[in-house]
Amino acid sequence: MAWKMLPLAATLGLLSGIAASASAPEPDAPAEEENPPPAAETPAGAGGEVDPPRDETAEGTEPIEIVITAPKAEPTPGAPLVIRTEDVPHIRLSTTADGLLENTAGVDLSRRRFAGNENSRLTLRGFDESRSRILLNGRNLHGAGVFGGYYVDWDSLSVTDIESLTLIRGAAPAKYGNTLGGVVDLETRQGSEEPETQVSLEGGLIDEDAREETWNGRMSHSGSSGPLRYTFSAGHDDTDGYLRNAFSERDTFSAGLTWQITEDLDLTLSGRYTRNESGMIVYNRPDSPYYDPDEPDSLSGDLGGPGLPFKNGPGAWGPFYPGDDSRWKDRRLNLDLALSYETDYFGATVRAYFMDQDRKDRFYSISRPGHLVFLRESEPEKNNWGWSTDLEHGLDALGHHTIEYGASGTYLGYGDIDVEYFDPQYFVFPGGNLHPNLQDTQGKATITQWHGAYLQDTWAVTETLTLEPGIRFDSFTADGAQPGHIGMDEDRWSPRFAVTVYPWEEAHLTGRYGRAYRFPTIPEYYWWNAGFQPPARPDLTSEKAHQWELEWGQAFPSETTVTVRGYYYNVRDYIRTVFGYRPSRVVYNVDQVRLGGVEVEVSQELPHDFRVWANYTFQRSRKEGDTLDSSADLSDELVELPHHKANLGIGYRKKDGLEADLTMRYVSARRAVRGDLTQPGGSYLRGMDPFIDLDFTASLPLWKGKEKGEARWILTLDNLLDRHYEEEYGFPLPGLTVMTGLKATF
């Protein structure tokens, strides 16, 4: 209960900061120059970050003098990678924010299709979305992940609404908790002083052989009226998909209103609503009696949950299995409220947010087209909410300090399941009893509570040395979703530290260490209680990591930048989920998982408005003590991770003229675990071929306004090599896809 009082305490702290800064003396005129300007942003796919200028004011030999200064000194290299959507001309088939990271070092994408929600689409340095922190305007975006759902709803994050994406790979500053892989922070578009409207319409054919259609249209507008700034957008995406029954239709709406209360204080209310109807990918391989040779071969992809006990399926074929037109319809609402105050002396933001989602699953028979066999409504997110407060100020004492501190709280649960109809001849009744997943289920409002607080200092000691000490405290509790479930209660301290030296001009060397924790998700906690119970199994506990990183960067006078990073992570008590153990799965802690890798990024400006860039990633993994997974005898690696990845691109940018990009993505061979993981010798490995994806995009202005505004024609050729590569085993992606469209701003 004391934690829930923190939003009030944070608000009072903000108000006191406002009062304190209002009475603070005006700084001397030169003080405005005491902090370096923001670090240069790296365009999408650029590979390396550009060194921010060093703090020229830090002189360790001066007498100790404390002076309140502007809080906005940028962190030292390696500063986060910032991708602005306006710098990305590509028409992505997914049109969602995860596609912005497709050509980025240290990032793996695992998509079954480009539209329609799937879980775990994004991996950062070997850690999936449940082990990374995905944020929206600085607040937590993770959901409960129950009922076959997903921790991050990428389909609700249309590029239309996104202004920029900030990526921190691996060991993050103390500001960020409950993450091992890193941080992705999405900043949405804000209202503008001058009115601005954007309209786009795009379409094309997916795969030159399949000739499936896809199109999307978007409109956004922003402006101001007196002290109010506003923005709103609407979009529609419609695709036939490539795989069997992989259609998707999505509507997105967003709006934001900012009230500029004073010059330094503003209040913003924003909301996003998404309606998504997607088909469940139907199993389509020759061993099925319902195989359709006109559709691509693939495994099945049921989107809803919990899983259903159909009588038939792969390996036991018969008429009682779901088929074409099976679908789910998902509706999601997000609301945000933020109060921000910023002056030259002090900055603070207090946020509160709300998440709600409901879904309807419809399953139709594979042997009797149009015959409904199951209908269910569920509430994967039910009144989930959270809050955060972040404060920042600067001071001069033995150099310059940028001090950040704050706290946050997240409260997750889920709602009811209502089974409205099922055809009993299609389902198994164990022991003559009704299977639990064919029955209504009552949810619980708040199952997990996660609170955190942090203190971080970016200390520019001298012109050639910057230190970043930080400390974080996290408290996690889980209250049983069902009677008899064992609860969890953990408190963890996480020290973080980084040191950066500037040995010569335009060069930096950064070493970073972090102690990090990742707490169980609701599905992991639930099934640790409700799943298979092996003898002498210890209590479920959080994952605990030591993270070490080293980075060297150099900018050369020839407009060449080079960045090299190495990292090593040692994770104790890694949480594993193995399906197949009765009644559904087993959840347990693995003794140890180790991950390490190297990332190299190079970019070069060329004459005549050309630019080339490249990056390469090498990564390896090892796991120990995985006693309940029979595939552990086959490999001691996380086999789904490729050892090698490379991206290469050349771009052309003529101001107010032609823009064009040719990009190549290479991913080495991977493997997938198949079979029965519960029995010795029951599992096996299936290989996934390496692939090269070559894409081209061009944008040409058709009209240019006198003062502002333009209209552009856009062309994209995706997968020029026309090969059906796989990011996830059993789900080939489309070959050559041609898209074209118009985009106008006025």
C-alpha positions in Angstrom: 0.0 0.0 0.0 2.9 2.4 0.8 4.1 1.9 -2.8 0.8 3.1 -4.2 1.2 6.4 -2.4 4.4 7.1 -4.4 2.5 8.8 -7.3 1.2 11.3 -4.8 4.6 11.7 -3.2 6.2 12.1 -6.7 3.6 14.8 -7.6 4.4 16.7 -4.4 8.1 16.4 -5.2 7.4 17.8 -8.7 5.5 20.7 -7.2 8.3 21.4 -4.7 10.8 21.3 -7.5 8.7 23.9 -9.4 8.6 26.1 -6.3 12.3 25.8 -5.7 13.2 26.5 -9.3 10.9 29.5 -9.4 12.9 31.1 -6.6 16.3 30.1 -8.0 18.5 32.9 -9.2 19.1 33.5 -12.9 22.3 32.0 -14.1 25.1 34.0 -15.6 24.8 34.4 -19.3 27.6 31.9 -20.2 25.9 29.2 -18.2 23.7 28.3 -21.1 26.8 27.0 -22.9 28.1 24.9 -20.0 26.5 21.7 -21.2 27.3 20.0 -24.6 24.5 20.0 -27.2 22.6 16.7 -27.7 24.4 13.8 -29.2 24.0 13.5 -32.9 21.3 11.1 -33.9 22.1 8.2 -36.2 19.7 7.6 -39.1 17.9 4.3 -39.4 20.2 1.4 -40.2 23.3 3.6 -39.9 25.2 1.2 -37.7 27.3 3.4 -35.5 26.5 6.2 -33.1 28.2 9.5 -33.4 30.2 10.8 -30.4 28.4 13.6 -28.6 30.7 16.6 -27.8 32.6 16.4 -24.5 31.7 18.6 -21.6 34.2 21.4 -21.9 33.5 22.8 -18.4 34.7 20.0 -16.1 38.0 21.0 -14.5 39.0 18.7 -11.6 41.6 21.3 -10.3 39.1 24.0 -9.6 37.9 24.7 -6.1 34.7 22.9 -5.1 31.7 25.0 -6.0 28.1 23.8 -6.3 26.1 25.5 -9.0 22.7 24.4 -10.2 22.8 24.1 -14.0 20.7 22.8 -16.9 19.9 19.1 -16.5 20.0 18.1 -20.2 23.7 17.1 -20.6 23.6 14.1 -22.9 25.0 10.7 -21.7 28.5 9.9 -22.7 29.1 7.4 -25.6 27.8 4.8 -26.4 24.8 6.9 -26.4 21.6 5.1 -27.4 20.8 4.6 -31.0 18.0 7.0 -32.1 15.9 6.2 -35.2 13.5 8.9 -36.5 10.7 7.6 -38.6 11.0 10.5 -40.9 14.4 9.2 -41.9 13.0 5.8 -42.9 11.6 5.9 -46.4 10.8 2.2 -46.5 7.2 1.0 -46.9 7.4 -1.9 -44.4 5.0 -4.8 -44.9 4.4 -4.9 -41.2 4.0 -1.0 -40.9 4.7 -1.5 -37.2 7.5 -0.2 -35.0 9.4 -3.4 -34.7 10.2 -3.3 -38.5 12.3 -0.1 -37.8 15.0 -2.3 -36.3 15.3 -4.9 -39.1 18.8 -3.8 -40.1 20.2 -3.1 -36.7 23.2 -4.8 -35.0 22.3 -6.9 -32.0 18.7 -7.3 -33.0 16.9 -10.5 -34.2 13.4 -10.6 -35.6 11.3 -13.7 -35.5 8.2 -13.2 -37.5 5.7 -15.7 -38.9 4.2 -13.0 -41.1 4.3 -9.2 -41.4 0.8 -8.5 -40.2 -1.2 -10.2 -37.4 0.1 -10.5 -33.8 2.6 -13.1 -32.8 4.5 -13.3 -29.6 8.3 -12.8 -29.3 8.9 -11.0 -32.6 11.9 -9.1 -31.3 15.1 -10.3 -29.6 17.8 -8.1 -28.2 21.2 -9.7 -27.8 19.6 -13.1 -27.4 16.8 -12.0 -25.0 13.2 -12.1 -26.1 10.6 -9.4 -25.4 9.8 -10.8 -21.9 13.4 -10.2 -21.0 13.7 -6.7 -22.5 12.0 -3.5 -21.6 9.7 -2.0 -24.3 8.5 1.5 -23.4 6.1 4.1 -24.9 7.0 7.7 -24.1 9.1 6.4 -21.2 6.5 4.2 -19.6 6.2 0.4 -19.5 4.4 -1.2 -22.4 4.4 -4.8 -21.3 1.1 -6.6 -20.8 0.2 -9.8 -18.9 0.9 -12.1 -21.8 -1.8 -14.6 -20.9 -4.4 -16.6 -22.9 -2.0 -17.3 -25.7 -1.3 -13.6 -25.8 1.8 -11.5 -26.1 3.8 -9.3 -23.8 4.1 -6.5 -26.4 1.3 -5.8 -28.9 3.4 -4.6 -31.8 0.3 -4.4 -34.1 -1.0 -1.6 -31.9 2.2 0.4 -32.6 1.7 1.8 -36.0 4.7 3.8 -37.5 2.1 6.5 -38.2 2.1 7.4 -34.5 5.8 7.0 -33.8 8.1 10.0 -33.9 11.3 8.2 -33.0 12.7 5.0 -31.5 15.5 4.9 -29.0 17.5 1.6 -28.5 19.7 0.7 -25.6 21.3 -2.8 -26.1 22.2 -4.9 -23.1 23.3 -3.4 -19.8 21.1 -0.3 -19.3 21.5 2.6 -16.8 19.9 2.3 -13.4 16.8 4.1 -14.7 15.6 0.8 -16.3 14.8 -2.3 -14.4 13.4 -5.8 -15.0 15.4 -6.1 -18.2 18.4 -8.2 -19.5 18.3 -7.6 -23.2 18.0 -3.8 -23.2 15.4 -1.1 -23.8 13.3 0.1 -26.8 11.6 3.4 -26.1 9.0 4.6 -28.6 8.2 8.3 -28.7 4.9 9.2 -30.1 4.1 12.3 -32.2 3.1 15.4 -30.3 1.0 18.4 -31.3 2.8 21.0 -33.4 2.6 24.8 -33.1 1.7 25.1 -36.8 -1.0 22.9 -38.4 0.4 20.0 -40.3 -1.4 17.2 -42.1 0.0 13.9 -43.5 -1.9 11.5 -45.8 -0.6 8.3 -47.4 -2.0 5.5 -49.5 0.1 2.4 -50.3 -0.5 -1.0 -51.8 1.0 -3.8 -53.7 1.2 -7.6 -54.4 2.7 -10.0 -51.8 5.0 -12.5 -53.6 5.1 -12.6 -57.4 3.7 -16.1 -57.5 0.9 -15.9 -54.8 -0.2 -12.4 -56.0 -1.9 -11.7 -52.7 -3.0 -8.1 -52.2 -1.9 -5.8 -49.4 -2.7 -2.1 -48.9 -2.9 0.5 -46.2 -4.0 4.1 -45.8 -3.2 6.7 -43.1 -4.0 10.2 -42.1 -2.7 12.4 -39.3 -3.1 16.0 -38.3 -1.5 18.2 -35.6 -1.8 21.8 -34.6 -2.5 24.2 -31.8 -5.0 26.7 -30.4 -3.9 29.0 -27.7 -2.3 27.0 -24.9 -3.5 23.7 -26.4 -1.6 21.5 -28.8 -3.3 18.5 -30.4 -2.6 15.6 -32.6 -4.7 12.7 -34.0 -4.3 10.0 -36.5 -6.2 7.1 -38.1 -4.9 4.2 -40.2 -6.2 1.1 -41.9 -4.2 -2.0 -42.9 -5.6 -4.8 -45.0 -3.7 -7.8 -46.3 -4.5 -11.2 -47.7 -1.3 -12.5 -46.2 1.0 -15.1 -47.7 0.5 -18.3 -45.7 -2.8 -20.1 -45.6 -5.5 -18.2 -43.8 -3.0 -15.5 -42.7 -5.2 -12.6 -43.6 -5.2 -9.5 -41.3 -7.3 -6.3 -41.1 -6.3 -3.6 -38.7 -7.7 -0.2 -37.7 -5.7 2.2 -35.5 -6.7 5.4 -33.9 -4.7 7.8 -31.7 -5.1 11.2 -30.3 -3.2 13.5 -27.9 -4.0 16.9 -26.2 -1.3 19.0 -24.5 -2.2 21.9 -22.3 0.7 24.4 -21.9 -0.2 25.5 -18.4 2.8 27.8 -18.1 6.0 28.2 -20.1 7.6 25.4 -18.1 4.7 23.2 -17.2 2.4 21.1 -19.4 -0.2 18.4 -19.1 -0.7 15.8 -21.8 -3.6 13.3 -22.2 -3.3 10.7 -25.0 -5.0 7.5 -26.1 -4.6 4.8 -28.6 -7.3 2.3 -29.8 -6.6 -0.7 -32.1 -9.0 -3.1 -33.6 -7.3 -6.1 -35.3 -8.9 -9.1 -36.9 -6.5 -11.8 -38.1 -6.7 -15.3 -39.4 -5.1 -18.2 -37.6 -2.4 -19.8 -39.9 -3.7 -23.3 -41.0 -1.4 -26.2 -41.0 -0.5 -26.9 -44.7 1.9 -29.7 -45.3 1.6 -32.7 -47.6 1.0 -35.1 -44.6 -2.4 -33.4 -44.0 -5.4 -34.9 -45.8 -6.6 -31.2 -46.1 -3.4 -30.0 -47.8 -3.9 -27.2 -50.3 -1.1 -27.3 -52.9 -2.0 -23.8 -54.0 -1.0 -22.4 -50.6 2.6 -22.3 -49.2 3.7 -25.1 -46.9 3.7 -24.1 -43.3 3.0 -25.1 -39.7 -0.1 -23.9 -37.9 -0.3 -20.7 -35.9 -3.2 -20.6 -33.4 -3.3 -17.1 -32.0 -5.8 -17.5 -29.2 -5.5 -19.2 -25.9 -5.6 -21.3 -23.8 -5.0 -24.1 -26.2 -7.9 -26.4 -27.1 -8.1 -30.2 -26.9 -9.0 -31.0 -30.5 -9.3 -34.7 -31.3 -7.2 -34.5 -34.5 -4.2 -32.6 -35.7 -0.7 -33.2 -37.0 0.3 -36.8 -36.4 -3.3 -37.8 -35.7 -5.2 -36.5 -38.7 -9.0 -36.6 -39.0 -11.9 -34.3 -39.6 -12.0 -32.8 -36.1 -9.5 -30.0 -36.4 -9.8 -26.2 -37.0 -9.3 -24.8 -40.5 -9.8 -22.0 -42.9 -11.5 -18.8 -41.7 -10.6 -19.4 -38.1 -9.8 -16.0 -36.6 -9.5 -13.8 -33.6 -10.7 -10.2 -33.2 -8.7 -8.1 -30.8 -9.5 -4.7 -29.3 -7.0 -2.8 -27.3 -7.2 0.6 -25.5 -4.3 2.5 -24.0 -4.7 5.8 -22.1 -1.8 8.0 -20.8 -1.6 11.1 -18.6 1.7 13.0 -18.1 2.6 16.1 -16.2 5.9 17.6 -17.2 7.9 20.5 -15.8 11.2 21.6 -17.3 13.5 24.6 -16.7 17.2 25.3 -16.9 17.5 24.1 -13.4 15.2 21.2 -13.0 13.2 18.7 -15.0 10.5 16.2 -13.9 7.7 14.1 -15.4 5.0 12.2 -13.6 3.0 9.6 -15.7 0.0 7.3 -15.2 -1.3 4.9 -17.7 -4.0 2.3 -18.3 -4.2 -0.8 -20.5 -7.3 -2.8 -21.5 -7.8 -5.6 -24.1 -10.5 -8.0 -25.0 -10.5 -10.7 -27.7 -13.0 -13.0 -29.5 -11.7 -16.4 -30.9 -13.6 -18.2 -33.6 -12.6 -21.7 -34.8 -14.1 -23.2 -37.9 -13.9 -26.9 -39.1 -11.2 -27.9 -41.5 -13.4 -30.7 -42.9 -16.7 -28.7 -43.1 -16.0 -25.2 -44.3 -18.0 -22.5 -42.6 -19.0 -24.8 -39.6 -18.3 -23.0 -36.3 -16.8 -25.4 -33.8 -15.7 -23.1 -31.0 -16.5 -19.5 -29.9 -14.8 -17.8 -26.9 -14.4 -14.3 -25.5 -11.5 -13.4 -23.2 -9.9 -10.4 -21.5 -6.1 -10.8 -21.7 -5.6 -7.3 -20.2 -8.2 -6.1 -17.6 -7.8 -2.7 -16.1 -4.0 -3.0 -16.0 -2.2 0.2 -15.0 1.0 1.8 -13.8 2.7 5.0 -12.9 6.2 6.5 -13.0 8.0 9.6 -12.0 11.4 10.7 -13.4 13.4 13.8 -12.1 16.6 15.3 -13.3 18.8 18.2 -12.5 22.4 19.2 -13.0 25.1 20.6 -10.7 28.8 21.5 -10.8 31.0 20.0 -8.1 34.4 18.5 -9.0 33.1 18.5 -12.6 29.6 18.4 -13.9 26.9 16.1 -12.7 23.6 15.2 -14.4 21.6 13.5 -11.6 18.5 11.4 -12.5 16.2 9.7 -10.0 12.7 8.4 -9.9 10.3 5.5 -9.1 7.7 3.5 -10.9 4.9 0.9 -10.3 3.2 -1.7 -12.6 0.1 -3.7 -11.7 -0.9 -6.6 -14.0 -3.7 -9.1 -14.1 -6.3 -10.4 -16.5 -10.1 -10.8 -16.8 -12.5 -13.6 -17.5 -12.8 -16.2 -20.2 -16.4 -16.8 -21.5 -16.8 -20.0 -23.6 -20.0 -19.1 -25.6 -20.2 -22.3 -27.8 -18.4 -25.5 -28.7 -19.2 -28.5 -30.8 -18.5 -31.5 -28.5 -17.7 -34.0 -31.3 -14.5 -32.0 -32.1 -12.9 -32.2 -28.6 -11.4 -34.8 -26.2 -13.0 -35.3 -22.9 -10.3 -36.8 -20.6 -11.9 -39.5 -18.3 -15.3 -38.4 -19.6 -14.9 -35.0 -18.0 -15.1 -31.6 -19.6 -11.6 -30.3 -20.4 -10.8 -27.1 -18.3 -10.1 -25.1 -21.4 -13.6 -25.7 -22.6 -15.0 -24.0 -19.5 -15.5 -20.5 -18.3 -12.6 -19.0 -16.2 -12.7 -16.2 -13.7 -9.8 -13.7 -13.9 -8.0 -11.7 -11.2 -7.5 -8.0 -11.4 -3.9 -7.7 -9.9 -1.6 -10.8 -9.8 1.8 -9.2 -10.1 3.1 -5.9 -8.7 6.5 -4.5 -9.6 7.9 -1.4 -8.0 11.2 0.2 -8.6 13.3 3.2 -7.7 16.7 4.5 -9.0 19.5 7.0 -8.6 21.9 7.7 -11.5 24.7 10.2 -11.9 26.5 11.1 -15.2 29.6 12.7 -13.9 31.9 14.5 -16.3 35.0 14.5 -14.1 37.3 16.1 -16.7 37.4 16.6 -20.4 38.8 13.1 -20.9 36.9 11.1 -18.2 33.2 10.5 -17.4 31.8 8.2 -14.8 28.3 6.8 -14.5 27.5 5.3 -11.1 24.0 4.2 -10.4 21.9 2.1 -8.0 18.5 0.6 -8.5 16.0 -1.1 -6.1 13.2 -3.4 -7.3 10.4 -5.1 -5.3 8.3 -7.8 -7.0 5.3 -9.6 -5.5 3.0 -12.2 -7.1 -0.3 -13.2 -5.5 -1.7 -16.6 -6.5 -4.1 -16.5 -9.5 -5.9 -19.5 -8.1 -6.5 -20.7 -4.5 -3.5 -22.7 -3.2 -1.0 -21.0 -5.4 2.3 -20.1 -3.7 3.0 -16.4 -3.8 6.3 -14.6 -4.5 8.0 -11.7 -2.7 11.5 -10.5 -3.8 13.5 -7.3 -3.1 16.6 -6.8 -5.3 19.4 -4.2 -5.4 21.1 -3.5 -8.7 24.4 -1.5 -8.9 25.3 -0.1 -12.3 28.6 1.6 -13.3 30.2 2.8 -16.5 33.4 4.7 -17.2 34.3 6.5 -20.5 37.7 7.9 -21.4 38.5 10.1 -24.4 42.1 9.1 -25.3 42.3 11.4 -28.3 40.1 13.6 -30.5 36.8 12.1 -31.6 37.5 8.8 -29.9 36.0 7.1 -26.8 36.4 3.9 -24.8 33.6 2.9 -22.5 33.4 0.0 -20.1 30.1 -0.8 -18.4 29.0 -3.3 -15.7 25.5 -3.9 -14.5 23.8 -6.2 -12.1 20.3 -7.0 -13.5 17.2 -8.9 -12.6 14.2 -10.2 -14.5 11.1 -11.3 -12.6 8.7 -14.0 -13.8 5.9 -13.2 -16.1 2.3 -14.0 -15.2 2.2 -17.2 -17.4 5.5 -18.4 -15.9 4.3 -17.8 -12.4 0.9 -19.4 -13.0 2.2 -22.5 -14.6 5.0 -22.9 -12.1 2.0 -23.4 -9.7 -0.4 -25.1 -12.0 1.9 -27.1 -14.3 3.9 -30.3 -13.8 5.5 -30.6 -10.4 8.8 -32.5 -10.5 10.1 -33.8 -7.2 12.3 -31.6 -5.1 11.9 -28.7 -7.4 13.1 -25.4 -5.7 10.9 -22.3 -5.5 10.6 -20.2 -8.6 12.9 -17.2 -8.4 14.0 -14.2 -10.5 16.7 -14.4 -13.2 20.0 -12.8 -12.0 22.6 -11.5 -14.4 26.1 -10.0 -14.3 26.6 -7.9 -17.5 29.9 -6.7 -18.8 30.4 -4.5 -21.9 33.2 -2.7 -23.6 32.9 -0.2 -26.5 35.4 1.7 -28.6 34.3 4.3 -31.1 36.2 6.6 -33.5 35.0 9.4 -35.8 37.6 10.2 -38.6 38.0 13.5 -40.5 37.0 11.6 -43.6 33.5 11.4 -42.3 33.9 7.8 -41.4 32.7 6.4 -38.1 33.6 3.1 -36.6 32.1 1.5 -33.4 33.1 -1.9 -31.9 31.3 -3.5 -28.9 31.9 -6.6 -27.0 29.6 -8.1 -24.3 29.4 -11.0 -21.9 26.3 -11.9 -19.8 26.1 -14.5 -17.1 22.5 -15.3 -16.1 21.7 -17.5 -13.1 18.3 -19.1 -12.6 17.2 -18.6 -16.2 13.5 -19.4 -16.4 12.5 -22.2 -18.9 9.0 -23.3 -20.0 8.8 -26.8 -21.6 5.5 -27.8 -23.2 4.2 -31.3 -23.2 4.4 -32.1 -19.4 0.9 -32.8 -18.1 -1.3 -31.0 -17.6 0.2 -28.5 -20.0 3.9 -27.6 -19.3 6.6 -27.3 -16.7 8.2 -24.0 -15.6 11.6 -24.1 -13.7 14.9 -22.3 -13.3 17.9 -23.4 -15.3 21.2 -23.2 -13.4 23.0 -20.9 -15.8 22.9 -19.3 -19.3 25.8 -17.4 -20.7 25.7 -15.1 -23.8 28.5 -13.2 -25.4 29.1 -11.4 -28.7 30.7 -8.7 -30.7 29.1 -6.0 -32.8 30.9 -3.9 -35.4 29.4 -0.8 -37.1 30.8 1.3 -39.9 29.4 4.3 -41.8 30.9 6.5 -44.5 29.6 9.7 -46.1 30.4 9.8 -49.8 30.4 12.6 -52.4 27.3 13.5 -54.4 24.9 12.8 -51.5 25.7 9.1 -51.2 26.3 7.2 -48.0 27.2 3.6 -47.2 27.0 1.8 -43.9 27.5 -1.8 -42.6 27.2 -3.7 -39.4 28.1 -7.2 -38.2 27.1 -9.2 -35.2 28.6 -12.4 -33.8 26.9 -14.1 -30.8 27.1 -17.4 -28.9 25.2 -18.9 -26.0 25.6 -21.7 -23.5 23.2 -23.2 -21.0 23.8 -25.5 -18.0 21.6 -27.5 -15.7 18.6 -27.8 -18.0 17.4 -31.2 -16.6 13.8 -31.3 -17.8 14.3 -30.6 -21.5 15.3 -33.7 -23.4 16.8 -31.5 -26.2 19.6 -30.4 -23.8 21.3 -33.6 -24.9 21.3 -32.4 -28.5 22.9 -29.0 -27.8 23.9 -26.8 -25.0 23.1 -23.6 -26.9 20.0 -21.5 -27.4 19.8 -23.0 -30.9 17.3 -20.4 -32.3 20.0 -17.7 -32.2 22.2 -17.3 -35.3 25.9 -17.0 -34.8 26.4 -14.5 -37.5 24.4 -11.5 -38.8 25.4 -8.7 -41.2 23.7 -5.7 -42.7 24.9 -3.5 -45.6 23.3 -0.5 -47.2 23.9 2.3 -49.6 21.7 5.4 -49.6 21.2 8.5 -51.7 19.6 11.7 -50.3 19.1 14.8 -52.5 17.6 17.6 -50.6 14.1 18.1 -51.7 14.7 15.5 -54.4 15.2 11.8 -55.0 15.8 9.5 -52.0 16.8 5.8 -52.6 18.1 2.9 -50.5 19.4 -0.5 -51.2 19.8 -2.7 -48.2 21.0 -6.3 -47.6 20.4 -8.4 -44.5 22.3 -11.7 -43.9 21.4 -14.2 -41.2 23.4 -17.4 -40.7 21.9 -20.9 -40.1 19.8 -21.6 -37.1 18.1 -24.6 -35.6 14.7 -25.3 -34.1 13.9 -27.9 -31.4 11.0 -30.2 -32.4 9.4 -33.4 -31.1 8.6 -34.4 -27.5 10.8 -32.5 -25.1 9.5 -34.5 -22.1 10.9 -37.9 -23.0 14.6 -38.9 -23.4 15.4 -39.2 -27.1 12.0 -37.7 -28.0 13.2 -34.4 -29.4 15.3 -33.6 -32.4 16.7 -30.5 -34.2 15.6 -29.1 -37.5 17.8 -26.8 -39.4 16.9 -23.4 -40.7 18.9 -22.3 -43.7 20.9 -19.1 -43.8 19.3 -16.3 -45.9 20.0 -13.0 -47.6 17.2 -10.5 -47.9 17.8 -7.7 -50.4 15.4 -4.7 -50.5 15.2 -1.5 -52.5 13.1 1.6 -51.9 12.9 4.9 -53.7 11.0 8.1 -53.1 10.6 11.0 -55.6 8.9 14.3 -55.0 5.9 15.1 -57.3 5.0 18.5 -55.8 6.7 21.0 -53.5 5.0 23.8 -51.7 6.4 27.3 -51.6 6.9 27.4 -47.8 6.2 23.8 -46.7 4.5 20.6 -47.8 5.2 18.1 -50.5 3.9 15.0 -52.2 6.0 12.0 -52.9 5.7 8.8 -55.0 7.2 5.8 -53.2 8.3 2.5 -54.6 9.5 -0.6 -52.6 10.8 -3.9 -53.9 11.0 -6.2 -50.9 13.0 -9.5 -51.1 14.6 -8.9 -54.5 16.2 -12.3 -54.5 12.7 -13.9 -54.3 13.6 -16.6 -51.7 11.2 -17.8 -49.1 13.4 -17.4 -46.1 12.3 -18.2 -42.5 12.8 -16.1 -39.4 10.8 -18.7 -37.4 10.9 -22.4 -38.2 8.0 -23.6 -40.3 6.8 -20.2 -41.4 8.3 -19.1 -44.8 8.0 -15.4 -45.5 6.9 -14.1 -49.0 9.2 -13.8 -52.0 9.5 -10.7 -54.2 6.8 -8.1 -53.1 6.2 -4.9 -55.0 4.5 -1.9 -53.3 3.9 1.6 -54.4 2.1 4.6 -53.0 1.8 8.3 -52.4 2.5 10.3 -49.3 1.6 14.0 -48.9 2.4 16.5 -46.2 0.8 19.9 -46.1 
